Amino acid sequence: MKIKVDDRGYYGNYGGAYIPEMLYPNVEELRQNYLSVMEEDGFKKEFDHLLKTYVGRPTPLYFANRLSEKYGAKVYLKREDLCHTGAHKVNNTIGQILLAKRLGKQKIIAETGAGQHGVATATVCALMGMECVVYMGEIDMARQKPNVERMRILGAGVRPATSGSKTLKDATNEAMRHWINDPVDTHYVIGSVVGPHPYPDMVARFQSVISEEIKWQLKETEHVEDPDYVIACVGGGSNAAGAFYHFFDRDRVKLLAVEAAGHGNETGESAATTVLGKAGVLHGSKTLLMQTDDGQVVEPYSISAGLDYPGIGPIHAHLFESGRAAFYSATDEEAMQAGILLSKLEGIIPAIESAHALAVLDNITFSPDDIVVLNLSGRGDKDLETYIKWGKY
């Protein structure tokens, strides 16, 4: 199945650009230029050079021997947790900030939930000498304090979002307000495959390096380019979009997306959009989101700050509606147990976001020859306090 954005910025029934008139020039400037800039030889060389020498790509495709024994399949982990800054987010921030410089922008703003996108944005701004402001929900600032301090050490201003649930949705709202007030010299680095077109497509393209590497790495180890399964967690969904990207039209490859079910999908404390959501407009695009009957956004909940978002990107809404990807959800408890299991079996402490993807392994019966690639999108350093509070290890 072809999963490709059309000329209007839609994936099937989802996408588009639903934006205030004040932002139209910014978004239109991006839409008109992003593909041509990304295809320039000079841009590609600089982007690839930084991914190699600064980020540390390619990231390993690690055969998890003990995990494979437990689940009766060939389980590989794509080690995005080994990227500089600790997650896949830096692939996108390097790309977008290089693009912003070519468009003559001097200032960068961003939103962040778990803090990994904020750290990655602050890191690249420090590298390139750009002014940086990051918006973060007040609750997320408290539960991800080490990342807040990392951003400040890197020279970024971290501004709290104090409205609503004080999490990722509200940080995004504040960042968009800032952009409306500073439209000319400022670029907004969206951290996921959400927002108005061209952001979902642009972010997916920058993150597609993940699946590009998976293909040639599998060719080296298994002598095939296509795994049987690719598994990734989904909040907004950038790590999943990157891991799925080069397999969209390979129908034999099963794509599994795992959302956060919080305390359970029937409890009112969940972030599982495909279970609880319906079509609407969120942060500039038509997508699936959790909302009341009169269209008010329902506050999401997850133990994981990076999955605590009331919607999914339009790419994933289309993957769900079309049936190209299967969507699962994992509770806080299931994710935490999966994170501890990986730690004890493989010596890798995952980000709690990634632990949600690991949790789905318990729900699938594999064949011994199945090749399963799980995108380990981030490392658990930022979540140690949450692991400690949970305590069941």
N, C-alpha and C positions, 0 to 999 in steps of 0.2 A: 504494500500500500504506500502510495506517495504521501508524505507528510510535508507539505511545502506551503509557505505563505503565499497568498495571491497578491495581486496589485493593490488591493484595498487594505492589505495588512491582516487578512483573515486566514485562519486555519479552519476550514469547514465553516461552522456557524459561529466561531469564536475569534476575537481579535479586534482589529480596528483601532481608532484613536479618538477617544471621547475625552476631550480636553478643553479647558477654559480658553477663550479667544486669546488671552494674554500669552499663552504658551504656544500658540500655533506657529509663530515664526521659528521658535527653537526646535520644535519637533519636526517641522517641515524641513528645516536646514539639515537636520540629521537624516531624514528620510531621503533627501535628494543626494546626499553625499556619502553615506556610510559604506555602500557597496563599492563605489569607485575608489574611495580611500583604502578600503581593506584589500583591494585587488592591486594596488600600486606595489611595484617591486620593492621600493624603498621601505614602505610600511611593513610588508611581509618579512623582509630581512631583519628589520629592527625588532619586530614582534617575536619572530622565531629565535633570534639571538638572545633576547631577554628571557624567554621561556627556558632556554637551554642553560644560560650562564647565571641567571639570577633566581629563577624559580626552582631550577633543578630538574627539568624535564629531559627525557621522558621519566615519568614515575614508574616504579616497578609494577609488573603484573605478577603477584606473588602467589605461588601454589600453597594453599593452606592445608598442610598434610593432615593434621589432627582434626580440623574442621571437616575435611573431606571424608575421613574415616567415620566421623559421627553421623554425617548426613548421607553417606553412600553415593557420593558423586565426586566429580573433579571440581572442587571449589577454588576459584581464584579470587584474590582481592586486588582491585585496582587501587594502588596506594596513593591516592590524592592527599592523604594525611601527611605525606612526606614533602609536599610542596612547601616552599618558603612561606611563612605565616601560618602554616598548619592546616590548610584546606584548599579546595579547588578554586575558591573565590578569586585568587590572585590572577588566574588566567584571564578573567574578564576585566579586572581593573587595569591591568597593563594595556589590554586592547583598547578599552574605552578612553583611558587618559592619553594614550598616543593619538587616538582619533581626535580628542578634544583639542590637543595642542595644534594639530594640523588645521583645525577649524578656528584657531586664534583665540581660544578661551584661556583665561588666566586663573580662574577659580574653580574649585571642585566642591560639590556637595554630594552627600550620600546618606542612605538610611541603613540601619543594621539591626538585626534581632539578636542572634547569638554573639555578635561582635566580630565574627570572622571577616565579613565583607567590609566592615568599618576598618578593621586592622589592615586588610589588604589594600583598601583605598588610601589610608593614611601612609602606608608603606610606600606605595608607588608615587604618591604626591611628594613625599620626602625625597625619593629617588630623582624626581623630575623637577623639583623646586616649585611646586604648585601649592597655592593656599588651599587648605582643606577644612571643611566643616562637616561633621557627622552627626546625624540625629539618631537618637536611641531612646526607646521607651524607658521610663523611670524604673519600672519593675525589672526590665532586662538589664539595666545598668547595675542594679543591686545583685542580680544572680550571675552576672558575667563581669564582675569587677576587675579581674585581671586584664581582660581585653580593653576595658575602658582606660585603664592606666597605660596599656601598651599604646593605644591611640594617642594619648596625651604626650607620652614620651617621644613619639614620632612627630609631634608638632601639630597635631590636629586639634581643633576645637570640638569638644563633644557636648552637644546640647540635648537636654532631656525633653522627651515628649511626655507631658503631664495630663493629657486628656484621655478619655475613653478607657481602654484596658491598660494603657501605658506600656504597650508592647509594640511589635513590628508594624502593625497596621497604622498606629498613631505616629510612629516615627516617619513612615512613608508620607502621611498627610502633611507633617511639618516640613519635610524636605520639599514637597511640591509647592507649599506656600512660599518657602524661601525662593524657589526658582521663579515663581511668578513675580516676586519683588526684585529679582536680579536676573532678568532674562538675557541680557546682551553678552556679558563677559563670563558667564558661569555655565558649566556643564554639570548636569545631574547624572551621576553614575548609579544607575539602578543595578542592584546586585543579583536579581533573579530574572527569570523569563516572564516577567509581568510588566504591566504598564502599557502605554500607548505604542502602537507600531511607529518606529521600527525596533523598539527595545527587545521584545521577545526573540525576534529573528537575529538581531545583532548579538545578544548575549549567548544564544544557542550556538551561533557560529564561532564565537570566541571559545566556548566550552567544548566544541566538537573535537578539539585536540584529544580529549579523553578517549572517545571511541575510535578515533583515527589510530591512536597508539595501541589500543586493545587489539585491533585487527592484525597489525603486523607482529605484535608480541605473541598472539595466539598462533600465528603462522610459524613462528620460530619454535614454539614449545609443543603445539599439538598438530602442526601441519595443516591447520584449517584457519580460515579468517573469521568464521561465524561461530559463536558459542551457541549453546542450546537455550540458555537463559541469560538475560542481563537484569540485574536487580539494583534498585536505587531508592533512597528515601525521597519524598516529595513534600515540600512546603509550598514555596512558589515554584520551585522545580528546576533550578539551573544545573545542579549536578546530574540529575536524571536526564535532562535534555542533552547534556554533553555526552553522557554514557550511551544514550539511545541513538544519537544523531545519525551515525553511519549504518545503523541497522533498521532505520525506519522502513525502508523498502525491501528488507530481507524478511519476508513473512515467516520463514521457518524459525527465526530467532524470537523467542518469547520474551516480551518486555514486561517486567513486573515493577510497579510503582507502589511504594509503601508510605501511607500517610500516618499522622499521629492521632490515635484514638483517645489520648488523655486518660481520664478515669473510666472510659467506656462510652461508646457512641449513643447509649440510651440515657446518659447521666446529665446531659447538658454541659459537660466539661470535656470537649473534644475539639479536634481541628481537622477531622476527616471530611473534607469538602465533598468528595464524590459520594459519600454516604448521606450527608446532611444538607448539601447545597443544591442550589438551582441557578438557572441562568440569570445574569444581571451584569451590571457594570461596576467594576472595582478598579480604582487607581488607573483609569484611562483606557481600559479595554473591556470588551464583553467577554465574560468567562463564567465559570461556575463559582459561586460563593455562598457562604452560609448567611442567610438573611431571614428576617421575619416576613410575615405575609404582606406587610405594607412596605417591604423593601429596605428596612433598616438592617445594617450589618450586625450579625450576631457575634459577640465576642468569643474568639476561640480560646482553647486552653490546651497546652501541652507542657510537660516537664522540660521539653527541649525548646529553648528560645528561638532556634532557627526554623522550627516547624509550626510555631505558634502564630499562624496566619489564617485568615478566614476564607481564603480562596486558593485557586491554583492558576498557573499561567495558562493562556489560551491554547498553547501547544498541547498541554496535558488534558485540558478540557476536551479537545478534539480527539486525542488518543483514547480517552475514556469513552466518549460518545460513540466513536467509530468501532470500538472493540479492539483496536490495534495493541493496546496495552491493558494488562489486567491490574486492577487497583485493589490493594489490600490496606488494612490499617492495623497498627500495633498499639497496645496500651502502654502507659508509662511503665507499668510493672514488667510487661513482656520485653520492652526495649532495654530496661535496666538489667534484667536477667541476661539478655543476649549480649550486652556490653561486657558484663562480668565473665560470661562464658568465653568470649573471644580473648579477653585478657588472660584467662587462666589456661586456655588451650594453645594460644599462639603468641603470647607475650606482647599483644598489641591492645592498648586501651583506646577504644574508639570514641569519637564525639558521640553524644547521645543521639544526635540526628542520625548518624550512620548506624547506630545500634538498632534503630527502628527497621532499617533494611535487613539487618541480620536476623531480627525476630521472625521474619516471614519464612525463614528456612524450615522452621518447625511445622509449617502448614502445607508443605509440598512433598510429595513422594517422588524422589528422583530415581533414575536408572543409573547403574554404576558407570556407564560411559558418558553420561550427561556432563557437558562442560558448562559450569555455572560461573559467571563473572559478577561479582558484587562490588559496586563502587563504594569504596571506603572514603567518603567525602571529606572527613576531617578527623583530627586527633583529639583525644580526650583531655588534654591539659586544661583547657578552659572549663571543663565540667567536673573537675576533681571535687569541688565543694559540694556539688549536687550528688555525686557518687557517695561522698562521705556522709551527707545527711541521710541518704537512702539507707546506707549502712549494711545491706544484706550481702556481705561478701566474706 
